[in-house]
Amino acid sequence: MNDSDTHSYVTTVLTLYVGLPETPLRATSQDRRLASQLHEHRVALSVVESAFLLASIRRLARHPDAPALSPIRSLAYFQPVIDELLSSPAPANYTEYLRLKLHQLTKRNPDLKKEAASCS
């Protein structure tokens, strides 16, 4: 692993993260450290992106009468879903399906701060 690979990976992870609905507009130094750790542990970007999308979909697809969730404040929010996908890998083309699903959910809810299209 060289510094250029690490920088590219971290930048990609953080760009995907801040592009999600209900996440901060900017990543923190703690988010950057976690993204770097994911790279050190050789977590594939496809796994990270799928985890981001899956967790976001789970939040957005909750029953409308369920109590509102607070905004996501840290990349660490996604760690359990990353771990879930590492232990039970998703099928091929799952990320594409998740992108489409998130796009559909965000189109139905225009109050979200960002478009899912920024994830792709």
Secondary structure as UniProt FT lines:
FT   HELIX           3..18
FT   TURN            21..22
FT   HELIX           29..40
FT   TURN            41..42
FT   HELIX           45..60
FT   TURN            64..65
FT   HELIX           75..78
FT   HELIX           79..87
FT   TURN            92..93
FT   HELIX           94..108
FT   TURN            110..111
FT   HELIX           116..119
//
